[in-house]
Amino acid sequence: MADPLILHIETASDICSVAISDGENILALVESGAERSHATLLNRFIREAAGIAGKELNQLNGIAVSKGPGSYTGLRIGVSTAKGLAYSLNIPLLSCGTLKSMAHSAIELEEVQKLIETHGDQLLLCPMLDARRMEVYTAFFSAECKLTKEVTAEIIDENSFEKVLEKHQICFFGNGAEKCRGVITHKNAYFIDGLDPSSGAMTKPVLNKFLHSEFEDVAYFEPFYLKDFVATTPRKKLL
């Protein structure tokens, strides 16, 4: 069987990201966090990625989407687009946890590899996504990217993860980790900068799912929001 050609969509954060992979090889990657308008950018990025890869959408073997947690609006747009493409092209829909793909991205970094070499199984990977104020979406993964603590929404203070940090070294990364650096000051805490969700990081976990036929139901699949959407009312302007 030839390597599957898969379109990957990542919209769980401010970054809109689209990739096309052939097996583990990334043929195209188009992403931006500048405009923060997934509804405007996503379809354009899909067309651009197909052009860069030199492929037509009807050649795809699967559509993959980041399932969250993350931005309610971003996830809704990404999943709706992925479901529509999977249905219209009559190909499988696959999903990948946003934090899991971030962990896969982290272990590719030289800085993280050095931590793994130094601390081995004692090192935990902790991707964090900003969830307003001092709250983050987070989970723990082993150096092999296996989930060791379920995804939760955590309010961060100086005592966060204290018991775990007494026994493990923890590598924090993601846009949620940026606001935690000055709060979590334990000697076993390490922070990695500049690691955001990207469709390019979805390729390995998604390929494994494809090869094991772990497909989603196009009709019933929903994003993993983790928390209910809370609409806010804009403040009235004072004259």
Sequence and secondary structure as in RCSB ss.txt:
>XXXX:A:sequence
MADPLILHIETASDICSVAISDGENILALVESGAERSHATLLNRFIREAAGIAGKELNQLNGIAVSKGPGSYTGL
RIGVSTAKGLAYSLNIPLLSCGTLKSMAHSAIELEEVQKLIETHGDQLLLCPMLDARRMEVYTAFFSAECKLTKE
VTAEIIDENSFEKVLEKHQICFFGNGAEKCRGVITHKNAYFIDGLDPSSGAMTKPVLNKFLHSEFEDVAYFEPFY
LKDFVATTPRKKLL
>XXXX:A:secstr
    EEEEEE SSS EEEEEEETTEEEEEEEE SS  HHHHHHHHHHHHHHHHT  GGG SEEEEE  SS HHHH
HHHHHHHHHHHHHHT  EEEE HHHHHHHHHTTSHHHHHHHHHHGGGEEEEEEEE STTEEEEEEE TT  EEEE
EEEEE  TTTTHHHHTT EEEEESTTTTTTTTT   TTEEEE S    GGGGHHHHHHHHHTT  B TTT     
SS            
